[in-house]
């Protein structure tokens, strides 16, 4: 590109340029005919007909089933934590405290607030701190939280 031709910035280049691709050439369309195994192996993949595992030929790996199970378990535990928050909200409405001082009443309401958000904080903290760790450790911490954060006022209020 020369500085005396300001339109060079808007051109597609010339055929002498190494990065030039002719839009009329059909060589690149041949890649669309290959299945994913052949593309990644440079055209020499076995594919499903060549005796390869059908799950691998479809683009799935053996770890996908495990990853799906862990994601499903995490989603179920997220739903449990959401129900715990709702349980704490309903359970706190069953209880009432009128403290003798303003400080006691403010501290009690702050404790109620912390009880409501505790399950969401536990879930978010566990996900954040075990992001690069083992999935079993993540599920273990989430399972421990389901035992620790049970909304007792709601359960005891419903049972009584």
C-alpha positions as CSV (number, residue, x, y, z in Angstrom):
1,X,0.0,0.0,0.0
2,X,1.4,3.3,-0.9
3,X,0.6,6.6,0.8
4,X,-0.4,8.2,-2.5
5,X,-3.5,6.0,-2.8
6,X,-5.9,6.7,0.1
7,X,-8.4,4.2,-1.2
8,X,-6.1,1.2,-0.5
9,X,-7.5,0.9,3.0
10,X,-10.9,0.1,1.5
11,X,-9.7,-2.4,-1.1
12,X,-9.6,-6.2,-0.8
13,X,-6.0,-6.4,-1.8
14,X,-4.5,-7.9,-4.8
15,X,-3.7,-11.5,-5.9
16,X,0.0,-11.0,-5.0
17,X,-0.8,-10.6,-1.3
18,X,-0.4,-13.9,0.6
19,X,-3.6,-13.3,2.7
20,X,-5.7,-12.7,-0.4
21,X,-8.6,-15.2,-0.8
22,X,-10.5,-15.2,-4.1
23,X,-14.2,-15.1,-3.3
24,X,-15.0,-17.1,-6.4
25,X,-12.8,-20.1,-5.4
26,X,-14.7,-23.2,-4.1
27,X,-11.7,-24.9,-2.3
28,X,-13.0,-23.7,1.1
29,X,-16.4,-25.1,0.5
30,X,-15.0,-28.7,0.7
31,X,-14.5,-28.2,4.5
32,X,-18.3,-28.1,4.9
33,X,-18.6,-31.6,3.5
34,X,-16.3,-33.1,6.2
35,X,-17.7,-34.3,9.5
36,X,-16.1,-32.9,12.7
37,X,-13.7,-35.9,13.1
38,X,-12.3,-35.4,9.7
39,X,-11.9,-31.7,10.1
40,X,-10.0,-32.0,13.4
41,X,-7.8,-34.9,12.0
42,X,-7.1,-33.1,8.8
43,X,-9.4,-35.2,6.7
44,X,-8.2,-38.6,7.9
45,X,-10.7,-39.3,10.7
46,X,-12.3,-42.7,11.0
47,X,-15.9,-41.4,11.6
48,X,-18.8,-43.6,12.8
49,X,-18.6,-45.9,9.8
50,X,-14.9,-46.7,10.4
51,X,-15.6,-48.5,13.7
52,X,-15.2,-45.5,16.0
53,X,-17.3,-45.1,19.1
54,X,-20.7,-43.6,18.1
55,X,-20.6,-41.2,21.1
56,X,-17.3,-39.9,20.0
57,X,-18.4,-39.7,16.4
58,X,-21.4,-37.6,17.5
59,X,-19.0,-35.1,19.2
60,X,-19.6,-36.4,22.8
61,X,-16.8,-37.6,25.0
62,X,-17.1,-40.0,27.9
63,X,-16.7,-37.1,30.4
64,X,-19.8,-35.4,29.1
65,X,-22.1,-37.8,31.0
66,X,-20.2,-37.1,34.2
67,X,-20.2,-33.3,33.5
68,X,-24.0,-33.5,32.8
69,X,-24.6,-35.3,36.1
70,X,-22.6,-32.8,38.1
71,X,-24.4,-29.9,36.5
72,X,-27.8,-31.5,37.2
73,X,-26.9,-32.2,40.8
74,X,-25.7,-28.6,41.2
75,X,-28.9,-27.3,39.7
76,X,-31.0,-29.5,42.0
77,X,-29.0,-28.2,45.0
78,X,-29.5,-24.6,43.8
79,X,-33.3,-25.3,43.8
80,X,-33.0,-26.6,47.4
81,X,-31.2,-23.5,48.4
82,X,-33.9,-21.3,46.8
83,X,-36.6,-23.2,48.7
84,X,-34.5,-22.7,51.9
85,X,-34.6,-19.0,51.4
86,X,-38.3,-19.1,50.9
87,X,-38.6,-21.3,54.0
88,X,-36.7,-18.8,56.0
89,X,-38.8,-15.9,54.8
90,X,-42.0,-17.8,55.7
91,X,-40.6,-19.0,59.0
92,X,-39.5,-15.6,60.1
93,X,-43.0,-14.3,59.5
94,X,-44.3,-16.9,62.0
95,X,-42.0,-15.5,64.8
96,X,-42.2,-12.1,66.3
97,X,-40.0,-10.4,68.8
98,X,-40.6,-7.1,70.5
99,X,-37.4,-6.3,72.2
100,X,-37.1,-4.1,75.3
101,X,-34.6,-1.9,73.5
102,X,-34.2,-0.6,70.0
103,X,-30.8,-2.1,69.7
104,X,-32.1,-5.7,70.5
105,X,-34.8,-5.3,67.9
106,X,-32.4,-4.0,65.3
107,X,-30.0,-6.9,65.9
108,X,-32.8,-9.4,65.8
109,X,-34.0,-8.1,62.4
110,X,-30.4,-8.1,61.1
111,X,-30.2,-11.8,62.2
112,X,-33.4,-12.5,60.3
113,X,-31.9,-10.8,57.2
114,X,-28.7,-12.9,57.5
115,X,-30.8,-16.1,57.9
116,X,-32.7,-15.3,54.7
117,X,-29.6,-14.6,52.6
118,X,-27.4,-17.3,54.2
119,X,-28.4,-20.0,51.7
120,X,-27.7,-17.8,48.7
121,X,-24.4,-16.7,50.2
122,X,-23.4,-20.4,50.9
123,X,-24.2,-21.4,47.3
124,X,-22.4,-18.5,45.7
125,X,-19.4,-18.8,47.9
126,X,-19.1,-22.6,47.3
127,X,-19.4,-22.2,43.6
128,X,-16.8,-19.3,43.6
129,X,-14.3,-21.1,45.8
130,X,-14.5,-24.5,44.2
131,X,-14.5,-23.3,40.6
132,X,-11.1,-24.9,39.8
133,X,-11.4,-27.7,42.3
134,X,-12.8,-31.2,42.1
135,X,-16.5,-31.4,41.4
136,X,-16.9,-34.0,44.3
137,X,-15.6,-31.3,46.7
138,X,-18.1,-28.8,45.3
139,X,-21.0,-31.2,45.7
140,X,-19.8,-32.1,49.2
141,X,-19.8,-28.5,50.4
142,X,-23.2,-27.9,48.8
143,X,-24.6,-31.0,50.5
144,X,-23.2,-29.9,53.8
145,X,-25.0,-26.5,53.4
146,X,-28.3,-28.3,52.9
147,X,-27.8,-29.8,56.3
148,X,-26.6,-26.7,58.1
149,X,-29.1,-24.2,56.6
150,X,-32.4,-25.9,57.2
151,X,-35.1,-23.4,57.9
152,X,-36.0,-24.7,61.4
153,X,-38.6,-22.0,62.3
154,X,-40.6,-22.9,59.2
155,X,-40.4,-26.6,59.8
156,X,-41.2,-26.4,63.5
157,X,-44.0,-23.9,62.8
158,X,-45.6,-26.2,60.2
159,X,-45.2,-29.3,62.3
160,X,-46.6,-27.6,65.5
